[in-house]
């Protein structure tokens, strides 16, 4: 008896009732000789490629099979024909489409599967697993981080308000939006951001980069180390003092 190998089969349809066709095909795969379905994806829709017609409904099944690749291909074609598959021209709409995506030694295929999970559509696997761990440990793992950003926010905004640069504290997020101070307001957010980095070494995002509604504001990030905010405030103080005016409240 042959050693079982791993195979991935793509399942798709865009004629008739494609959802029912894909679900039925997944069940038929379970009935193939010397084959088991180890896992299957959820159903998802995609537009036709190099063709026309309705969207495809798709899924992917991971098989463990003792069939050879030619034997498995023949079984897949048999299921397509039973579902009324016709091939009048290249990339024609299909009542059922079964593609052998990958076939081979389980260890090798597993390595390729893991590698592709970091490259293909969707967030990389390690990010998804990190999100799962974060949700499972909520809120104890989040509270320390929230306190860090709250401390940075309060330090920066309290300091800016003391300088006369009126800024409202955001209730969340790791960013601070501030209106361009009065002495520099007419130059716009982009020119002011350029002035900041040129004269103070402070890098901010000009609000206009986020659309017309952001013009007149700059966005600052709170991700830098705590001890750098004191230095930022000293540079802001020097810049405002050079303008010889205090910034009025918005």
Phi, psi and omega in degrees: 000135182292150174288138181293142176240169179260137177224144174247129181239126175273135182239130180208159177197147175217018174238154179067230176254088187296328179297313179295322181296317181292317180295321178295320180296322178298323177291321179295328178298328179291344182263000180294147180294142175054034185218141172231150176268112183280328180195158176214150180277173169284168178278145179212155182256145174218152177283151177299146178252128182055035181200183178232182179110183181294165175298152175274145166258130189230162171201166176229137178241137174259122184251151166245117189220149174259001176288152171284167179301313177299321179296317180294319178300318179297321179294321180294319178294325177298318178294321178299313181296322179295333180271006178085023180294130175236154182231066182290333177198169184297134178062030177292153174305154190224138171287332177198136179228119179241115182246132174277102187278324183203144183208129176161192180306132186301322181294317181290313180298322178298321179293319178295318179301315180295317181298316182293332179296340179268352186246325188280186184305146178099165179292145177306150185303318184295330177289318179297318179294324177295320179295320178299314180298321180296317181292323181291334182254010178294141000258003189299330182275349183264326186304317178299322179292319178301318181295324178297312182290328177294318179298316180295317179301312183295320180299312183292310186287321176300319179294319179295320178295325177294332178280353182095004178265098188288120180224136178270137180287127175287151181278342180206189177076165181257019180238157174234126175259131181226139177289141177304129183298151188311315183299341186239007190296324184291338182283345180088163187291324182292312180296324179292320177297321177295320179296318180300311184288330180285319187261338182237345183080008180267126180260125177229166176262124178291136184299330182298338178293345180257007180120171184301328181292343180270352180299140181094358181229161171235155178244130179244146181260148179257020186273351180283170184293149184307317188288354180275343183290327176297319179294321178299317181295323177297321180289321175300317181300318179295319181296315182290324179295325180294332179282350177058040177200158171264151182273124179288161176293153181293000000 
